[in-house]
């Protein structure tokens, strides 16, 4: 279901946060993500359930007669296996896990640990085996903590990846079969239906009222319409209505269709984000760099003093061997043996405290990086908001009624609007906007239509020429039809045959609701006598029932989390693929500041790096931005001297650099 599109028109000081402020930033991000886990897993389970039990006979029946049998034969099993070997499995790039040996090696090569190892060797040479064993035991303790921390996090993330792994219904050798998403290959024919996760990038061969939720890639919370391929169609990026492409990871919210796979794995839009991250390497944190500098200073000082003692001892006492032993003893007294253990233990305690906020820490140095964060970048859809639509405003002829969580019923004068909006909605919708309308109809109306013997006799689906859905209900025992329509206000205005003045008043009211960040649908009703129905719903005599304003509500914990970040000296920046007015409305609700300016993706593309860095110092809202643009913004903030933290909940959140002065939350982990 299509809503009304919204249209728009000095270097920060570094922060060194104390222990309380570290917990504040972690709590803020954890609070934002606390509800994401349950909703995310619940959505996955629901999608899996719907996909596993749905019969696709209706999908097959809806294939146009012009589709040849050869088109629906699909690949052979032999060819599919060959392509899996040739192209690899349909999987996104995964970070290579660190085994025991690699973890131990990376710990041992730390300068401070190397200094301890050198001291341990000298203790062995000098015959002090007790001190040597103590130092080596300390190194083993540090390796053990690092290994435990990483393996615990990796097991949890692996379980989440297994849970979210989609399955796909494909046509091979002319037969539909359900396979693991990783086995999908190029040129597979994929059967898509409501509730399915798209397993790979594909182009639609046929589509019946098909729409998908691409918020994982674009950040836009409203589903987009899809159409079948037209001759000469050019490849497009995600986002926008009436495109023939569907993308890996997106969710089918309505309709059904057949699509031919054009890209799998790293070659998909999701894979492009993963490839961008592969160009980045993890750089050392500020504490690690300072520790390295301390080790160099101590090493130079120890070596210098050792040589000085050797020379003086030899000159004054004429004993070179005793001079060497005295020099080594002095040098080893400068080795801070307790530093590595203390730092490791305290960082492990920090990771444990963050875990109390339901956040996993893959590597301990991320805790220290979190404590120095000066900017927190957050996604909007699914992070600041709940990634679901709810009805927020009902409007009729300029009179508006606000709907909130405390609303018990709607006024009588709005009953026709809600009633007919519900009549124009399927009984068990998957589209989030239709779910919201159905929820309002079932919970806020004082009467229940369940006792009405009327039956649904015809549906006029959404089309390219009329962005509205029309349901026709027949009264039992008589030739009377109730016709309910909902859709884009422009389409409903056309159905109601409004005058120019009436249309202008309607669109002005729509613009006012849109400026408040609402998605707007219009509702109309017609009554007619049978026995026949027209082929075109424009033939009915519709009357306008009013407007329904919907929004993706913010998470209750977000305003408090943003306020805590400001009190801790952390600046909050919103990065979203949604429309500017929607982003600005959400920002005002959560207390984000400043609300101006709002920079968009096309504006970022027109900026050079120096200009972008200048704008990044002050702007707090970036809208209509793609994942790669978010990565560019992070780099601009880093170039300004900021320590950047990012938090998100979905696939596009993979565009979070794991580079210097930067940590990332994907799912629920700090890297």
Secondary structure, 3 states (H helix, E strand, C coil): CCCCCCCCCCCCCCCCCCHHHHHHHHHHHHHHHHHHHHHHHHHHHHHHHHHHHCCCHHHHHCCCCCCCCCCCCCECHHHHHHHHHHHCCCCCCCCCCCCHHHHHHHHHCCHHHHHHHHHHHHHHHHCCHHHHHHHHHHHHHHHHHHHHHHHHHHHHHHHHHHHHCCEEEEEECCEEEEEEHHHCCCCCEEEEECCCECCCEEEEEEEEEEEEECHHHHCCCCCEEECCCCCCCCCCCCCCCCECEECCCCEEEEEEEEEEEEECHHHCHHHHHHHHHHCCCCCCCHHHHHHHHHHHHHHHHHHHHHHHHHHHHHHHHCCHHHHHHHHHHHHHHCCCHHHHHHHHHHHHHHHHHHHCCCCEECCCHHHHHHHCCCEEEEEHHHHHEEEEEEEEEEEECCEEEECCCCCCCCCHHHHHHHHHHHHCCCCCCCCHHHHHHHHHHHHHCCCCHHHCCCEEEEEECCCCCCCEEEEEEECCCCCEEEEEEEECHHHHHHHCCCCHHHHHHHHHHHHHHHHCCCEEEEEEEEEEECCCCCCCHHHCCCEEEEEEEEEEEECCCHHHHHHHHHHCCCEEEEECCCCHHHHHHHHHHHCCCCCCCEEEHHHHHCCCHHHHHHHHCCCCEEECCCHHHHHHHHHHHHHCCCCEEEECCCHHHHCCCCCCCEEEECCCEEC
